[in-house]
């Protein structure tokens, strides 16, 4: 029985049964919708005006920040282009609502009101206004389950915004919503208050979304790794409005050229290097016996790699310009 | 006429399960999660006890599968545990009907506890994260406390809609 479930033969059955369960979610969500509706209907005019004014102010501030961000983004992409690692993310988002949470307090999963009919797919990233929330775990016809980044079975590849140190953030094993950074060595530069952003390493999450803030770093000299805890930025327990990210990565052409160019250059180097190495070892072995001519055969061995590197650098400069 | 009545009564049973599913997935605050009564097993126990020739192990299996989908758990997890609950209830249903409320509640405590334990074991077997403490068994206690009123309510429903 369980072999079936493990190998996923029953995805289709689950999907089909999902049609039957949708009305239950729909009815279970009625109280929330009614309370929202009541909030919407019974609100005074002055409250609305006040809120409107506040929102306008916020919008102004946000627009100003957006302008700054745009200039920064273009500058950043130019710099990245120079570094041959240009990767522009212009993901589109689809708004969704969290309509339920997992009844099991030890698995941190939530249900959203978008399913396969809206184009949701497994592995899609979910964010809220403050940061990364999780990824789509299971898609049903009109709903889908999201595995939050605070689940014990979930690991998020992150990097520190300040210095680019990479780490893996794992959810906590108890009911609290805390992230633990795994395999952080004692010497890695991490401080409480550092912002963790997604590094895009696992190819699941888009790069550079804010994930968490480091709350405590404890380096015990007796342990192999430091204990680093972080607090997720997304409002895991209180938010209802979330966004699904449709990632739309555009890879700028220079990178493609270099990716294509590298495999051609690399084998040539490798072909030469082992030959040199074997020649070296042979000569040193002879040199130990003879004692005289150890230094002389090394000179061509060093000269050859430098010749190889030079054309590659010039090629890079050409593509960059 | 008879066919109509059977269809009618089936509708009542399905509705009771529907309400039980609703209560099973309505979000609770975190501290109360462990105390949520197990509605679906309790409704199942009632119907198996009252109408053992209509609601049996097959129905328990289907009810469990739907609960699995609703909770997003591994398919078959609740199905398995509910089948065990239905089997025990089926073999005890004649005695259960004779019991007083308190005795029934005691048996419901045992049955829901069994249900929870089986679910817990199956989760452990399939390497899923589960509770590290035994606090999740508190749900059996709340279920037993609620049982007498649920029993009376469902019996009222059964008699007024003439489900048989």
Interface residues (C-beta under 8 A of the other chain):
Chain A: X1 X2 X4 X5 X6 X10 X13 X14 X17 X18 X20 X21 X24 X25 X27 X28 X100 X101 X102 X103 X104 X105 X106 X107 X109 X111 X137 X138 X140 X145 X151 X152 X153 X173 X174 X175 X237
Chain B: X18 X21 X22 X24 X25 X26 X27 X30 X33 X34 X36 X65 X66 X69 X70 X71 X72 X73 X74 X75 X76 X80 X122 X125 X126 X128 X129 X130 X131 X132
